[in-house]
Each structure stands twice: as structure tokens, then as C-alpha cells.
Amino acid sequence: MPAQSDAAQPAPQLFTWEFAADPYPAYAWLREHAPVHRTRLPSGVEAWLVTRYADARQALADSRLSKNPAHHSEQAHRTGRVGIPGERQADLMTHLLNIDPPDHTRLRRLVSKAFTPRRVAEFEPRVQQLTDRLIDGFAQRGSADLIHEFAFPLPIYAICDMLGVPAEDQDDFRDWAGMMIRHGGGQRGGVGRAVKRMRAYLLELIHRKRADLGDDLISGLIRASDHGEHLTENEAAAMAFILLFAGFETTVNLIGNGTYALLRNPGQRALLQESVVRGETALLETGIEELLRYDGPVELATWRFATRPLTIGGVDIPVGDPVLVVLAAADRDPDRFADENTLDLARTDNPHLGFGHGIHYCIGAPLARLEGRVALATLLSRLPDLRLAETPENLRWRGGLIMRGLRELPVEFSPEIRSPHALPEAPTR
């Protein structure tokens, strides 16, 4: 096996708080000196990090890399050191992030019948309504934490609406999602309890909807069939769970990281703001793709495990070893992207890997893009002088392995005199 690193230079320290704030210099070092790098993760699991674009794209589509944790250590997954915390204990393993063909092919086809581009497109007015309602909650105050008051609740309420979760139950989902997104920051065992509660609720909701199908996504999952084969209730619950879990945290970070990047790049922000005010969409569409590339919501692709010996970037990977494709590093590879560290919202040659590649390409990508476009366009138009209320050095980033996102994003702006969406005052007698 070729040398992993340049012995003349020590490898950068990974997965520290300083690294979380700005991992890109470390990833640049790895791309140059150790593009396929074996490291010990904070959980204690040893895994290979793939950092160059060409290698990343190959690995994401390589059938020898399985998504099924059974090809790694049973003990590592049972203790939550690989995969989504709590999913095994809650019996929510049978979803698209954990299975391979032919089961993956069957389930993806079934889910695709319910989660169609048309369904997403028709959902735009509701996303706009939710966006305006959330901004109404702080627009007259002149300050906000855009993570907790906007980027976090928007995708939660949106995916709950799309799944068909009744309005009176959606705050429970928000609480459970909050416990999950905090990872190690909450009470001990809180993530596992939240996942179990969510599973129990989803199973009960699926049971109710079987007797009264509607136009929502869970009803669509129940209806979906492939040559007469239906999703089981467990499969439907697991799929609803992963659509919620993967969908909401990705969109939280897309909106949060994207807003932060715009605030740190005022020239680009001004161009986008002017475009939005004119009612143009081209720069907004390319801009979302560039924000996904520049500082995307998913830092590392989810776990893969070698089922056969293979070679990536000249490095031999033994059977059973975990492989983590570093999307954030690949999307700033200078061999693929010109001016890789520059935010260019008009960039058109942009085949980023922000939503993955191959058969595991994110099925919820159209919804995340829609929510990102609506959220950013509305923020820029309604709060035109939006600005950071804290120095970048004092902002905290969450320390999870897969996702990349801010814990909070305090901002200030000129208060709206009156929300354009507020109800008229009742007439006085």
C-alpha cells in the first residue's frame, strides 16, 4: 500500500473544536499529502477519509462499498459508533441509507412513487407560507437567532406537513428533532429516547392512515407498490424517519451555512439581493448550488464498508474497513473547481457532490433546494440590511461527524414597521 501521508509534514489535527470552525485548511492538506487517509474518529472507530473529487466520485458509486453496517463491526453499530444514533435500538434500520441493491432498488422505487418532483413543486406555496410566518415572529424585533427561530423550525414543519403529521403533533416532532440534532449536547440517552418516541408515533400514524388515506407523503408510501409488493409498516416507518431525519438537518444547515456565507461575502450577497428584488431566479438557482459546494450542509457522506478488497486513490482498502467520503473536501478540490475557495454564486460549471452521487444520491434534494431558495430569497427581500450580531470567531459549530452546521446564528436588522402578513386589527366599536 502506498504511503498515506508526507512524512516531512505532520498531519493536521482533525475533529477538534478549532477544526469544526474551519475544516478547509486541514482538508486541503489531506488532499495534497494524504488524499486517502486512515484516522481514528472521536468514537474510536478507525476509518478511511477520501478527500479528492475524482476519488470521492468513484467511491460514492462503487458497489464494493456497502451501506449495510453488517459488513463492519456488529458491536460498533450496536453501541452507536457508526450510523444514526438510536436507529438500531428503535428498529429503524431498513431505510435507504443502510441497505444495498436489490433491497435498495426496491425501496427507492417505491419511495420515488410517493416523493415525486411534482409533489415537491406543488409544495412551494406552503414553504413560502411557513417561511413568512417564521420571519413574522421576529421581523419587528430587529434581532434573531436564525438557527433556532428560522432555519431549524422551517424544515421540521415543512416535512411534517408533507408527511401528513397533524398540526397538533408537530411541536412534539420539533422537540424530538431538537434532541437528535444536538447529538452529544443533550441529556445522556436523549437521542435514543427521541428516536424511539418518533418510531412509536410514526407506526401509530401509519396505522391510522391505512384506514383513511389522504394526499400526504405517508399515505403515498402506503399506496406505493412495486409489482404488487407493498412497503411493510416497519419499512414505511423507517422511510418516514429517514426522510425526516436526513431532510430536516440537511436543510437546517443549508439555510444556516448559506446565510452565514452570504453575510461573510457582502459583494456576492449584494448581487443576489439585487437579483431577488428584480424578481429574477437564475442567480438564486446557481447560487444555491454554489452554497452547497462552498460550505455545504453534509460534510462527510454517510458510512460505507468495503465488502471486497479495493483500491481508492492508489491506497488499498481491506475488507470490512469503513470509508467516509469527505464531500466538503472534494467540493473544494482545485483539480475540479477553479478558485475553489471563492464563493461565486454565478458559477455554472458546478457538479458538486453536496447531495452525493450514484444510487444513493439524496432523494430529498429537490425539497432541500426548494426550501433553501425560498428561505434565502425571503430573508434577503424582507430583511435587506441583515447583518451578523456576533464576530465569526465567537460562533459555535456543532461537533457531529456527518453534518456541518452552526449551533446559532445571531443577526440584527432594521425592524419591520409592520409585518406584511399580519392580520388586520379588529375594528373598534
C-alpha positions as CSV (number, residue, x, y, z in Angstrom):
1,M,0.0,0.0,0.0
2,P,1.4,3.4,-0.9
3,A,2.3,5.8,1.9
4,Q,-0.7,7.6,3.3
5,S,1.0,10.9,4.1
6,D,4.0,13.1,3.6
7,A,6.3,12.1,6.4
8,A,8.1,15.5,6.3
9,Q,4.9,17.3,7.4
10,P,2.7,16.2,10.3
11,A,-0.9,15.6,9.5
12,P,-3.3,18.3,10.9
13,Q,-5.4,17.5,13.9
14,L,-8.9,16.5,12.9
15,F,-12.3,16.7,14.7
16,T,-11.3,19.4,17.3
17,W,-13.4,22.4,18.0
18,E,-10.9,24.5,16.1
19,F,-11.2,22.1,13.1
20,A,-15.0,22.2,13.3
21,A,-14.9,26.0,12.9
22,D,-12.9,25.8,9.7
23,P,-12.0,22.4,8.4
24,Y,-11.0,23.5,4.9
25,P,-7.2,24.1,5.5
26,A,-6.9,20.6,7.0
27,Y,-8.8,19.1,4.1
28,A,-6.5,21.0,1.7
29,W,-3.5,19.4,3.4
30,L,-5.1,16.0,3.2
31,R,-5.9,16.4,-0.5
32,E,-2.3,17.2,-1.2
33,H,-0.4,14.9,1.1
34,A,-2.8,12.0,2.2
35,P,-5.9,12.0,-0.1
36,V,-7.0,8.6,1.3
37,H,-6.2,8.8,4.9
38,R,-6.8,6.4,7.7
39,T,-7.7,8.0,11.0
40,R,-9.2,7.3,14.4
41,L,-12.6,9.1,14.8
42,P,-13.8,10.6,18.1
43,S,-15.9,7.5,18.6
44,G,-12.8,5.3,18.5
45,V,-13.7,3.7,15.1
46,E,-10.9,3.8,12.5
47,A,-12.0,4.8,9.0
48,W,-10.6,5.9,5.7
49,L,-11.2,9.6,4.7
50,V,-11.4,10.2,0.9
51,T,-10.8,13.8,0.1
52,R,-10.1,14.3,-3.7
53,Y,-13.0,14.9,-6.0
54,A,-12.2,12.1,-8.5
55,D,-11.7,9.6,-5.8
56,A,-14.8,10.7,-3.9
57,R,-17.0,10.4,-7.0
58,Q,-15.6,6.9,-7.7
59,A,-16.1,5.8,-4.1
60,L,-19.7,7.1,-3.9
61,A,-20.7,4.9,-6.9
62,D,-18.5,1.8,-6.1
63,S,-20.7,-1.2,-5.5
64,R,-17.9,-2.8,-3.4
65,L,-18.6,-0.2,-0.8
66,S,-21.8,-1.3,1.1
67,K,-24.1,0.9,3.1
68,N,-25.1,-2.1,5.3
69,P,-23.4,-1.9,8.7
70,A,-23.4,-5.7,8.9
71,H,-20.3,-5.6,6.8
72,H,-18.4,-3.8,9.6
73,S,-18.4,-4.4,13.3
74,E,-21.7,-5.5,14.9
75,Q,-20.5,-4.1,18.2
76,A,-19.6,-0.7,16.7
77,H,-23.1,-0.3,15.3
78,R,-24.9,-1.6,18.4
79,T,-23.2,1.0,20.6
80,G,-24.0,3.8,18.1
81,R,-20.4,4.3,17.0
82,V,-21.4,4.1,13.3
83,G,-24.7,5.0,11.7
84,I,-27.5,7.2,13.1
85,P,-27.6,7.2,16.9
86,G,-30.5,5.2,18.3
87,E,-31.7,3.8,15.0
88,R,-30.8,0.2,15.7
89,Q,-32.4,0.2,19.2
90,A,-35.5,1.7,17.7
91,D,-35.7,-1.0,14.9
92,L,-35.4,1.7,12.2
93,M,-32.6,0.1,10.2
94,T,-34.5,-0.6,6.9
95,H,-34.1,2.7,5.1
96,L,-32.2,3.9,2.1
97,L,-29.0,4.9,3.9
98,N,-28.4,1.4,5.3
99,I,-29.2,-1.0,2.5
100,D,-27.8,-2.1,-0.8
101,P,-29.4,-3.5,-4.0
102,P,-31.7,-5.3,-4.6
103,D,-33.5,-4.1,-1.4
104,H,-32.3,-0.5,-2.0
105,T,-33.6,-0.6,-5.6
106,R,-37.0,-1.9,-4.5
107,L,-37.4,0.6,-1.6
108,R,-36.1,3.6,-3.6
109,R,-38.5,2.8,-6.5
110,L,-41.4,2.6,-4.0
111,V,-40.5,5.8,-2.2
112,S,-39.9,7.6,-5.5
113,K,-43.5,6.9,-6.5
114,A,-44.7,8.9,-3.4
115,F,-41.9,11.5,-3.2
116,T,-42.2,12.9,-6.7
117,P,-40.8,16.1,-8.2
118,R,-44.3,17.2,-8.9
119,R,-45.3,16.8,-5.2
120,V,-42.3,18.9,-4.2
121,A,-43.0,21.6,-6.7
122,E,-46.7,21.8,-5.6
123,F,-45.5,22.3,-2.0
124,E,-43.8,25.6,-2.7
125,P,-46.7,27.9,-1.6
126,R,-46.8,26.1,1.7
127,V,-43.0,26.5,2.2
128,Q,-43.4,30.2,1.4
129,Q,-46.3,30.5,3.9
130,L,-44.2,28.8,6.6
131,T,-41.2,31.0,5.8
132,D,-43.2,34.2,6.1
133,R,-44.8,33.0,9.3
134,L,-41.5,32.3,11.0
135,I,-40.0,35.6,9.9
136,D,-43.1,37.4,11.2
137,G,-42.2,36.1,14.6
138,F,-39.0,38.2,14.8
139,A,-39.1,40.7,12.0
140,Q,-40.4,43.6,14.2
141,R,-37.9,42.8,16.9
142,G,-34.7,43.7,15.0
143,S,-32.7,40.7,16.0
144,A,-33.0,36.9,15.9
145,D,-31.1,33.7,16.2
146,L,-31.6,32.4,12.6
147,I,-30.9,28.8,13.5
148,H,-33.3,28.3,16.3
149,E,-36.0,30.8,15.1
150,F,-35.9,30.1,11.4
151,A,-33.5,27.5,9.8
152,F,-34.4,24.8,12.4
153,P,-38.2,25.0,12.5
154,L,-38.8,25.7,8.8
155,P,-37.8,22.2,7.5
156,I,-39.3,20.5,10.5
157,Y,-42.8,22.0,9.9
158,A,-42.4,21.5,6.2
159,I,-41.6,17.8,6.3
160,C,-44.2,17.2,8.9
161,D,-46.8,18.8,6.6
162,M,-45.6,16.8,3.7
163,L,-45.6,13.5,5.7
164,G,-49.1,14.3,7.0
165,V,-48.3,14.8,10.7
166,P,-51.3,16.6,12.2
167,A,-50.6,20.2,13.2
168,E,-51.3,19.5,16.9
169,D,-48.5,16.9,16.9
170,Q,-45.8,18.9,15.1
171,D,-44.3,20.5,18.1
172,D,-43.6,17.0,19.5
173,F,-41.6,16.3,16.3
174,R,-39.8,19.6,16.8
175,D,-38.8,18.6,20.3
176,W,-37.6,15.1,19.2
177,A,-35.7,16.6,16.3
178,G,-34.1,19.1,18.6
179,M,-32.8,16.2,20.8
180,M,-31.5,14.4,17.7
181,I,-29.7,17.4,16.2
182,R,-27.9,18.2,19.5
183,H,-26.3,14.7,19.4
184,G,-24.0,14.6,22.4
185,G,-25.1,18.0,23.7
186,G,-28.3,16.9,25.5
187,Q,-29.1,14.6,28.3
188,R,-27.4,11.2,28.3
189,G,-29.5,8.8,26.2
190,G,-31.7,11.6,24.9
191,V,-31.1,10.8,21.3
192,G,-32.1,7.2,21.6
193,R,-35.3,8.1,23.5
194,A,-36.2,10.7,20.9
195,V,-35.7,8.2,18.1
196,K,-37.8,5.5,19.9
197,R,-40.6,8.0,20.5
198,M,-40.6,9.1,16.9
199,R,-40.8,5.5,15.7
200,A,-43.7,4.7,18.0
201,Y,-45.5,7.8,16.8
202,L,-44.9,7.0,13.1
203,L,-46.1,3.4,13.4
204,E,-49.3,4.6,15.1
205,L,-49.8,7.3,12.4
206,I,-49.2,4.8,9.6
207,H,-51.8,2.5,11.2
208,R,-54.3,5.4,11.4
209,K,-53.7,6.5,7.8
210,R,-54.2,3.0,6.4
211,A,-57.8,3.4,7.4
212,D,-58.1,6.9,6.0
213,L,-55.6,7.6,3.2
214,G,-55.0,11.3,2.2
215,D,-52.8,13.2,-0.2
216,D,-49.8,13.3,2.2
217,L,-46.4,11.5,1.8
218,I,-47.1,8.8,4.3
219,S,-50.4,7.9,2.5
220,G,-48.3,7.9,-0.7
221,L,-45.8,5.5,0.9
222,I,-48.7,3.2,1.9
223,R,-50.1,3.3,-1.6
224,A,-46.8,2.7,-3.3
225,S,-46.4,-0.7,-4.7
226,D,-44.0,-2.5,-6.9
227,H,-45.4,-5.5,-8.8
228,G,-47.9,-5.9,-6.1
229,E,-45.4,-5.6,-3.3
230,H,-46.1,-3.0,-0.6
231,L,-44.0,-1.4,2.0
232,T,-44.4,-3.1,5.4
233,E,-45.3,-0.8,8.3
234,N,-41.8,-1.1,9.6
235,E,-40.3,-0.2,6.2
236,A,-42.7,2.7,5.9
237,A,-41.8,3.9,9.4
238,A,-38.1,3.7,8.7
239,M,-38.5,5.5,5.4
240,A,-40.6,8.3,7.0
241,F,-38.0,8.5,9.8
242,I,-35.1,8.9,7.4
243,L,-36.9,11.4,5.2
244,L,-37.5,13.5,8.4
245,F,-34.0,13.0,9.9
246,A,-31.9,13.4,6.8
247,G,-34.2,16.0,5.3
248,F,-34.5,18.4,8.2
249,E,-30.9,18.5,9.4
250,T,-29.6,18.9,5.8
251,T,-31.9,21.9,5.2
252,V,-31.2,23.5,8.6
253,N,-27.5,23.6,7.6
254,L,-28.2,24.6,4.0
255,I,-30.1,27.7,5.2
256,G,-27.7,28.4,8.2
257,N,-24.4,27.9,6.4
258,G,-25.8,29.6,3.3
259,T,-26.9,32.7,5.1
260,Y,-23.6,32.9,7.0
261,A,-21.6,32.6,3.8
262,L,-23.6,35.4,2.2
263,L,-23.1,37.6,5.3
264,R,-19.3,36.9,5.1
265,N,-19.2,37.7,1.4
266,P,-21.1,41.1,1.0
267,G,-20.3,41.5,-2.7
268,Q,-22.0,38.2,-3.6
269,R,-24.8,38.9,-1.2
270,A,-25.5,42.3,-2.8
271,L,-25.6,40.7,-6.3
272,L,-28.1,38.1,-5.1
273,Q,-30.2,40.6,-3.2
274,E,-30.5,42.8,-6.3
275,S,-31.4,39.8,-8.4
276,V,-34.1,38.7,-5.9
277,V,-35.6,42.2,-5.7
278,R,-35.8,42.3,-9.5
279,G,-37.8,39.0,-9.4
280,E,-35.1,37.1,-11.3
281,T,-34.4,33.4,-10.5
282,A,-31.2,32.5,-12.4
283,L,-28.7,33.7,-9.8
284,L,-30.7,32.2,-7.0
285,E,-30.7,28.8,-8.6
286,T,-27.0,28.8,-9.4
287,G,-26.4,30.4,-6.0
288,I,-28.0,27.6,-4.1
289,E,-25.7,25.1,-5.9
290,E,-22.7,27.2,-5.1
291,L,-23.6,27.4,-1.4
292,L,-24.0,23.6,-1.4
293,R,-20.4,23.4,-2.8
294,Y,-18.8,26.2,-0.9
295,D,-19.8,25.2,2.7
296,G,-22.5,22.6,2.3
297,P,-24.7,21.0,5.0
298,V,-23.2,17.5,4.7
299,E,-19.5,17.4,5.5
300,L,-19.0,13.6,5.2
301,A,-21.1,11.2,3.2
302,T,-22.7,8.5,5.4
303,W,-20.9,5.3,6.3
304,R,-19.7,2.8,3.7
305,F,-18.0,-0.5,4.3
306,A,-15.7,-2.5,2.0
307,T,-17.2,-5.8,1.0
308,R,-14.2,-6.8,-1.2
309,P,-10.7,-5.5,-1.4
310,L,-10.5,-2.3,-3.4
311,T,-8.1,0.5,-4.2
312,I,-9.0,4.2,-3.9
313,G,-6.5,6.8,-5.0
314,G,-3.7,4.3,-5.0
315,V,-4.5,3.1,-1.5
316,D,-5.6,-0.5,-0.7
317,I,-8.7,-0.7,1.4
318,P,-9.1,-4.1,3.3
319,V,-12.5,-5.9,3.6
320,G,-14.7,-4.6,6.4
321,D,-13.0,-1.2,6.7
322,P,-15.3,1.8,6.9
323,V,-14.9,4.5,4.3
324,L,-16.1,8.1,4.7
325,V,-16.1,10.3,1.6
326,V,-15.4,13.9,2.6
327,L,-17.8,15.9,0.5
328,A,-16.6,19.2,1.9
329,A,-13.0,18.4,0.8
330,A,-14.0,17.0,-2.6
331,D,-16.1,20.1,-3.4
332,R,-13.1,22.4,-2.9
333,D,-10.7,20.3,-4.9
334,P,-8.7,22.7,-7.2
335,D,-8.3,20.0,-9.8
336,R,-12.0,20.2,-10.4
337,F,-13.2,23.7,-9.3
338,A,-11.5,26.9,-10.4
339,D,-11.0,29.4,-7.5
340,E,-12.1,26.6,-5.2
341,N,-12.1,28.8,-2.0
342,T,-14.0,31.6,-3.6
343,L,-17.8,32.0,-3.3
344,D,-19.1,32.6,-6.9
345,L,-22.9,32.5,-7.0
346,A,-22.9,32.6,-10.8
347,R,-20.7,29.5,-11.1
348,T,-22.3,27.3,-13.7
349,D,-19.6,24.5,-14.0
350,N,-20.6,23.1,-10.7
351,P,-21.0,19.3,-10.4
352,H,-20.7,19.4,-6.7
353,L,-21.2,16.3,-4.5
354,G,-23.2,18.1,-1.8
355,F,-26.1,15.6,-2.2
356,G,-23.9,12.7,-3.0
357,H,-23.6,10.7,-6.3
358,G,-24.7,7.4,-7.7
359,I,-27.6,5.3,-6.5
360,H,-27.6,6.9,-3.0
361,Y,-28.0,10.4,-4.3
362,C,-30.2,12.2,-1.8
363,I,-33.8,11.6,-2.6
364,G,-34.9,14.7,-0.7
365,A,-32.6,17.0,-2.7
366,P,-35.4,18.8,-4.6
367,L,-37.2,19.6,-1.3
368,A,-34.0,20.9,0.3
369,R,-33.2,23.1,-2.7
370,L,-36.8,24.5,-2.7
371,E,-36.7,25.3,1.0
372,G,-33.2,26.9,0.6
373,R,-34.3,29.1,-2.4
374,V,-37.5,30.3,-0.6
375,A,-35.8,30.9,2.7
376,L,-32.8,32.9,1.4
377,A,-34.9,34.9,-1.1
378,T,-37.4,35.8,1.5
379,L,-34.8,36.8,4.1
380,L,-32.9,39.0,1.6
381,S,-36.1,40.7,0.4
382,R,-37.8,41.2,3.8
383,L,-34.6,42.0,5.9
384,P,-32.4,43.8,3.4
385,D,-29.8,45.1,5.9
386,L,-29.4,41.7,7.7
387,R,-26.0,41.5,9.4
388,L,-24.1,39.4,11.9
389,A,-24.6,40.3,15.6
390,E,-21.6,38.3,16.7
391,T,-18.0,38.0,15.5
392,P,-17.3,34.9,13.4
393,E,-14.7,33.8,16.0
394,N,-17.4,33.5,18.7
395,L,-19.8,31.4,16.6
396,R,-20.0,27.8,17.6
397,W,-20.3,24.9,15.2
398,R,-21.9,21.5,16.1
399,G,-19.4,18.8,16.5
400,G,-21.2,15.9,14.7
401,L,-19.3,13.7,12.3
402,I,-21.5,13.7,9.2
403,M,-23.3,17.1,9.2
404,R,-21.8,20.6,9.2
405,G,-23.8,23.4,10.8
406,L,-23.8,26.3,13.2
407,R,-25.3,26.0,16.7
408,E,-26.6,29.5,16.5
409,L,-26.5,32.5,14.0
410,P,-27.3,35.7,15.8
411,V,-28.3,38.6,13.5
412,E,-29.5,42.1,13.6
413,F,-31.6,44.2,11.1
414,S,-33.9,47.1,10.9
415,P,-37.2,46.1,12.3
416,E,-40.2,45.8,10.0
417,I,-42.7,48.5,11.0
418,R,-45.5,46.1,10.5
419,S,-45.4,42.6,9.1
420,P,-47.0,42.4,5.7
421,H,-48.5,39.1,6.6
422,A,-50.1,40.2,9.9
423,L,-53.9,40.0,10.2
424,P,-55.7,43.4,10.2
425,E,-56.6,44.8,13.5
426,A,-60.2,44.2,14.6
427,P,-62.3,47.4,14.1
428,T,-63.1,49.3,17.3
429,R,-66.7,49.8,18.3
